[in-house]
């Protein structure tokens, strides 16, 4: 270390590197204290951290961690360690501890991106890479409170750095082994990644490919030799060490992961399969439409990345190969390092595209792939500046060009960062809600993509209610009722005010059916047609909004009328006249009350008043024409009016906009059965099979259809199982398909 400072005491860029790293070491944790909780923290990761802690404290007697949600498949070292800190030191604000620790790991990512760029290009490249990483709003925002993807990214980028150093040191003449410090840090880096997600094993793949390229480079041919010599001793030493590092890193990584510790190999494989076939799918806004996360277009992840990172990073990343990243003069070892830096970004993204992975929430699942891209971007700008500073081919005895070109380049690079810097300054702590110039900025992205998909704004919205919420005559209890669909976060921020406030669960579209006095909602999962409609948005009872670049990401509602709630109570008691009286009063206050319109449509439909039902639905369509439930009521009303063709058309439109809305399939099937169109009815059931929505009732209908065709029950079930197996096989679910094939064979 002393030698490093001595050699660089007159190097301005070295001191800038130290200075930037030191400043960010303090700045990032301080910034994290303003952040809200992420969507996974309160309800999942914080409880699981304590579950695992109790597992070890009770000598495995408390096994709650094995059954809590599906979290046994995740490593949770971050959650366990922060839970231990909070419990040991009696920390009341447990999220603050987590966010500071999270930001520290974000700083680790920034540091090692800079170190990789320094090793490949020098201190200036390192400084540029660190600044580009810090000024990446999506990354910076996640570094405050994303305890899954940021720790994983830290483990991965550290591993990449130490893999690079491992092979550099393994190549040094006269050195038999890489430094012990390098090997120990590589073990710990690999362990950190695996301790968060089993996907951290990708590092072993990086290590293996890097080693293969390095092994090929060991063949050297001297001028006096006809055949190249191969340094087998160096190869086998490196191979043995690499295998040992991977084995030790794996077992260290699962020390705080109870499920993996029970059966390290088997349960790790199970976890990998569980993660690669993640079953939970959510609807989200993408390209201005509501889409399911397991049915996204192939370009979802790459497009989202390139429209939400600084344009400067994209330019630098593209520039580096142009200025010799893979040129021969770089030398074999440097070529390998540059190849792997690009590979470590491109491969994970390509794999997501190839496997059609179920991803959501932007591209946070592939955030670990981004730091190598930023390192390459810093190297690209450094290479550009070198070309503009020195005449071509004269780097050995450099002759400087006029400084004007370099100054222009520095200014140009700075200008590409104006957008991200402005966003960071104007929108803290919502840095992660960022869209670059390629997307038209955050304002144009509103209604086209999800904004606060990780619910950071729940803190500010809840704290506004705590500060401004007042009792009213409408209040039904002794406490102010704060409604939200993300109750865990609201509960956390209300924890010190429970004498005055109480939280309750409400869904956005059913909020009129429930009792609440204030409501806090991130604008997530709401149909974009609704958000773009001036008739209903912002809602009439909105009293506060949280904005990013002038567009709302969360709102606070204050209730001024509860006739919709009273009407729902009467409806549940089947006192429909009283319910309708309340609903009409509610519509007088707000003619576009979504819950009331749907409830009235349902009552009219049940009363065989098709025209009135259609009237309610059409009012709903004025602001949200593709709403599933409104269209379903509309289709049923059309059927009551004997307008079968129009009913079929509406049902097919529902399926087009939400292919998982099973009621539409079932209604169509009933229509076709009434028409004795068995083929069409069967097709609806086959479509339900393809979306994994076949229930017992539909199984019975399918069997009845086959019997009507002249088949017996045994043959009908055998055909059903074979059909399900073929559907699963087409969708890549081979193990499940094999199960149903066995059912068919045993019939």
SEDODO-340165 format. One record per residue (C-alpha): residue in one letter; x, y, z negated. Coordinates in steps of 0.001 Angstrom, whole numbers, plus 500000, padded with zeros to 6 digits. Each point is the difference from the previous one (the first is absolute). Example, Ala and Ser with C-alpha at 12.3 -4.5 7.8 and 13.67 -1.06 7.14 Angstrom:
# residues 2
A512300495500492200S501370503440500660
This chain:
# residues 747
X500000500000500000X502846502372499141X501622499278503346X496714500812501764X499846503435498400X503679500651500633X499778499124503699X496909502157500516X500660502961497761X500154502339503012X497168498317501896X496936502272499856X497661497213501163X501185497688497231X499084502570497373X496694500669501730X499296496266499884X500721499901496251X497987503161499438X496924498855501955X500021496611498291X500362501602496558X497239502551500562X497560497406501342X500773497719497048X498234502558497807X497568501542502486X498217496814501099X499088498744496487X498881503504499019X497767500213503077X498509496590499206X498536501296496729X497377501914501990X498804496959501921X496756498157499460X499778496249499651X500068497877503124X497113497750500897X501684496819498797X501337501242496684X497154500253497490X497915497004500929X502703497586501087X503654500671499374X499910501617496571X497841497208498516X502077497314501718X503191501500498607X498650499559496475X498612496556500897X503457498803501028X501588501672496978X497566498147497726X500750496770501847X503619500212498925X499289501432496551X497655497089499189X502405497391501360X497678499361502978X496902499477497825X498207503009501483X499722499059503679X497636502784501073X502576501105502549X499404496761501927X496308500684500535X499796503811500215X498771500848503510X502476498529502514X502994501664498371X501765496787499047X501302499983503575X501806503290499456X503177500621498129X499437502887497612X503354500813498420X499302503728500256X496684499643498160X501446497723497304X503017502196499304X497964503218499826X497398498244497817X502800498947497649X501339503566499868X496570501464499290X499202497413497351X503410500100498296X500166503779499794X496255500497499418X499542502161503095X496425501275500283X500217501356503560X500940496669501521X499620501216503579X502628502699499464X502586497350499151X499045498019503068X500131503000502309X503398501160498759X501364496474500445X498394499820503428X501568503306501016X503395498798498789X499739497016502352X498961502433502743X503189501908499260X501932496728500291X498565499618503504X501114503536500907X503490499389498589X500612496734501818X498687501360503289X502630502698499581X502694497485499087X499288497859503063X500182503069502249X503232501106498279X501636496607500535X499104500063503669X500417503672500836X501558501963497151X498792502310497271X498113502354502298X497977497083501368X499308498952496413X498727503439499006X497750500199503054X498593496541499377X499243500794496349X498233503227500910X497987498286502729X498957497315497519X498977502488497324X498197502195502530X497921497061501262X496659500906498372X498458496534500155X502998498428498303X500349502765497417X496322499825499049X500145496232499559X503148500310497909X497918501663497267X497599497154499295X500247497024502342X501471497262497791X499801497309502683X501477501434503148X502584502447498602X501773497446497743X499971497546502921X501478502669502285X502688500701497396X500942496326499810X500098499660503784X502076503106500783X502456499229497201X500356496470501364X500666501310503506X502740502249498652X501685497247498007X499682497472502841X501847502519502158X502686500426497335X500196496224499485X500940499362503615X502310503011500184X501926498772497003X499894496405501259X501681501250503198X502831501898498339X503434498592500690X501621498638496893X496733499853498032X498687496508499255X496728501016498367X497685502998500124X500083502104496842X498263498512497004X498095503237499520X498618499691503542X498864496419499478X498420500763496608X498108502982501398X498859497915502962X498606497395497592X498173502692498011X498664501706503143X498629496743501357X498547499190496580X498264503392499804X498287499491503351X498873496437499243X498793501017496538X497467502312501670X498807497927502967X500978496647501405X500394501862503281X503287501236498576X501409496722501308X500279501819503330X503325501207498640X501352496453500249X499015500071503662X501866503289500442X502998498511498205X499940496930502229X499735501890503291X502647502495498928X502237497088499043X499427498273503334X501020503103501949X502985500481497704X501042496365500397X499976500364503786X502231503060499670X502657498001498129X501252498472503250X503076501990500947X502375499644502921X503555501290499961X501961501030503084X502228496908499819X497105497551499528X497993498306502710X497366498829497524X498469502065497241X500671499019496402X497176499701497522X500405500923496357X498194497010498515X501268500617496471X498531503500499938X496735498701501476X499482497213497453X500908502242497062X497406502559501094X497420497289500696X500407498432496570X499788503361498260X496946501031502011X498144496802499099X500885500447496329X498858503628500028X496659499073501551X499366497177497523X500965502053496950X498098503059501254X496867497913500534X500005498513496502X500811503326498344X497162501536501992X497369497627498611X500991500276496334X497051502330499270X497623498218502364X498189497252498030X498328498285502960X503267499657501906X501854498872496888X497603497071499537X501084498496503306X502541502238501744X499939498459503470X496416498780500297X498347503043498450X502190502412501935X498876498319503212X496381500190498805X500472503711499288X501444500580503440X497024498307501653X497555501895497778X501607503329500879X500306499273503725X496312499020500148X498662502767497788X496267499391499869X498671503374498845X498995502245502883X498709503545499628X498333502472502331X501898503172500675X500014502910502411X502303499503502950X499859501916503288X496788501653498818X498112496750499349X499392497648497093X502024496848500624X500831496876497995X503609499634498912X500155496426501325X498834501098503444X502266502970500684X501583500566503430X503516498630500379X501493503492500091X498539501062496620X503242499850498006X502450501429502581X497582502772500931X499351500872496375X503726500126499256X500892502214502949X497161502451499307X500682500368496274X503784500371499746X501979503149500798X500641500487503701X503611500670498992X500373496377498883X498632498732503311X502376502236501975X503063499079497957X499151496307500237X499710500249503792X503145502115500349X502420497677498223X500126497284502704X500460502692502667X503150501217498270X501668496646499640X498408498066497152X500605496775501887X503040501066502031X503122497851500162X502204502663498470X498052499576496788X501700496645499458X498343496634499485X499262500437496300X498505503466500489X497925498769502943X498563497231497832X499155502491497247X498210502331502403X498107497111501587X498821498827496605X498934503483498888X497663500149503002X498944496387499580X499006500563496360X497443502581501139X498803498481503265X499606496381498916X497538500445497076X497789502268502084X500143497622502964X499183497075497710X496894501780498695X498908500580503585X500757496416501051X498275498331497051X497005502374500066X500482500533496274X497135501298497885X501286503465499082X498273503093498694X500783503220498185X502129501440502776X503322498196500345X501003499712496360X500363496215500343X502910500580502374X501480502944498114X503098497890499223X500848500073503716X500125503792500175X503256500842498106X502270498305502596X498293502091502661X500796503167498058X503629498949499565X500233499602503779X498372503408500471X502610501667497788X502718498237501984X498387501157503236X500090503673499047X503565499641498735X501060498372503277X498324502828501932X501832502623497981X503314498214500565X499413500067503757X499201503694499855X503002500773497782X502768498175501857X500838499641503649X499355496582501507X502703497439499323X502032502230497723X498880498802496596X503477498530499275X501513503474500454X496824502067499806X499622503205501884X497067501978498739X497392501442502292X498372503337499395X498016499855496728X496932501425501721X498794496589501191X500324498532496508X498146502934498475X497192499602502516X499832496270499196X499807500639496231X497214502527500571X498127497615502298X500230497185497458X498797502363497265X497051501102502135X498820496399500422X499780499828496208X497948503158499506X496719498045500104X500938497431497348X501593502639497738X496921502223500231X497769496998499263X502027499034496925X499940503523498615X496307500611500697X498488496669498991X501768498610496938X499207497402498613X498227498764503166X503118499812502144X499072496567501301X496911501338501795X502022501149502988X499575499840503760X502662501385502317X499799502049503158X499421496908502146X496694499490498153X499150503691500184X500650500521496300X497935499125496960X497086502263500942X499378498195503277X500421496637498315X497034500673497693X497144497714500993X502352498031502237X502021498221497310X499728499362496285X501486502801497925X500413499121496312X499803496235500473X501970499396496784X497709502232497876X502670502381498663X497394502766499783X497968498222497316X502196501575497333X499436503592501068X496291499419500628X499478498404496587X502040502658498217X497866502670501679X496896498377498509X501639499841496564X500779503708500194X496771501218501594X497339497370499257X497129501199497810X496884498281498611X496740500695501808X496272499476499525X500207497068502448X502410498110497770X498428496722498838X502438499122497229X502198501668497413X502987499963502366X500602501480503419X499875497106502458X502797500109502592X499305497741502956X502501498596502478X500652496798501868X503654500009498877X499226499689496299X503364498791498716X501811503174500928X497194502239498683X499916498021496763X503739500502499522X499830503775500390X496902500230497775X501676497952497261X500587503003497715X496527501486500519X497689497055499350X497992501933497398X498695502283502738X500244497922503183X499111496494501115X500824498407503356X497644497912502118X500282498098503265X498190501360503061X500467499414503703X500017502903502407X496936499047502011X498054498829496938X500910502932497745X496421501280500123X498785496721498488X502133500287496861X500125502242496967X502889502459499812X500627503666499185X503278500533501832X501564497814502661X503557499848501312X500681498462503393X503084499706502171X498792500246503589X501004496439500769X497887497365501738X497369502580501014X498768499860503575X501767502631502144X496662501051501545X498886501046496530X503210501945499343X499671501822503319X496307500883499557X499316503553498802X496483498897498967X501252497889497116X503641500852499444X500980501510497728X497158498651497826X497559502500498544X500988499194496406X503765500336500530X501590502352497444X503690499404500664X502214498546502695X503641499014500207X501599500856503307X503141499182501921X500879502433502774X496506501419499719X498062496742500387X498276498287497068X501385496734498653X497801499792496889X496901501729498662X498248500533496686X496196499962499896X497749501439497309X496486498646499877X497156502520500109X497154497603500725X499337496446498798X496763499250501799X501880497561502228X501169498089496917X496528500021498423X498515498826503299X502392497055500083X499001498982496478X496347499970501070X500928498069503153X501774497330497934X496823499720497904X498010499692503274X498069503209499192X500269501156503567X497530502900499840X501896501583497121X503286499282501753X498842501703503192X498843503022498021X503476500388498501X501699499372503317X497987502748501684X501090502431497292X503596498889500545X499703500635503728X498555503421499315X503238500783498163X502249498260502566X498347498931503283X503021497828500854X500353497996496796X501425496736501389X498862497741497160X496452501395500064X499664499638503754X501079496362499832X497819499218496989X496952501565501627X500712498145503245X500124496745498021X496696500708498250X498273500981503251X501335496862501643X498690497809497196X496625501740500262X499806499281503747X500208503757500728X502417499670502892X499572503528501386X500788501594496619X503010497712499607X501243501051503431X499542503655499060X502263499587496952X502606498147502050X500007502614502730X500642502722497446X502945497918498771X501275499660503577X500209503794500274X503207499907497968X501105496353500136X498673498155503057X501979496798499421X499114499320496366X499501496234499624X497119500002497527X498055502791501695X500285498210503334X498956496710498431X496831501550498570X499413501624503372X500360496638501773X497507498357497632X497531502846500502X500292499567503766X499303496311499548X496849500854498020X498922502130502964X500618497016502319X502777501869501799X502198496893500086X502373501113502752X500827503260498228X500458498081496741X502499497672501684X501845503002501433X500289501648496571X501246496768498394X502676499634502648X501068503607499390X500308499240496290X502262497044500818X502059502205502287X500704502535497257X500277497498497153X500540496453501180X499786498733496406X496471501245499335X498397496573499712X496397501222499723X500061501015503658X501024496492501088X497311498423497849X497258502287501323X501018499263503586X500035496290499256X496449500202498619X498825501834503108X501554497443502324X498525497116498011X496565501595500274X500572500225503748X501113496337499980X503308501136501438X502142497447498174X503144500764501975X499948503693499064X499181499194496355X502896497560499867X502330502650501436X499233502307497078X500977497242497569X503179499310501958X500906503667499689X499460499785496240X502414497063499966X502595502090501823X499840502705497320X499946497539497066X496477501029498965X498165496693500271X497912499289496888X497946496959498962X496796501443501421X501597500438503415X501400496471499826X496483498672499563X498766502090502922X502842498707502173X499154496403499133X496317500670500748X500943501375503430X502060496906500761X497137497754498909X497701501920502306X502425499094502770X499557496311499148X503082499406497839X499832498229496648X501181501639496767X503340498177499853X500938501006503536X498850503570499329X502279500373496979X502877498370501844X499584502483502840X499833502887497522X503234498987498281X501746499585503346X498773503434501083X501248501612496801X503373498258500435X500376501312503565X499135503517498868X502560499885497203X502658498596502307X499420502791502532X500595502498497232X503218498375498835X498569498414496839X501349496550500714X499918498664496448X496327500871499548X499256498627503466X501567496677499066X497705499788496965X496877500331502132X501323497576502590X500340497457497222X496407500706498942X498895499319503577X502000496765500223X498532498721496750X496382500584501042
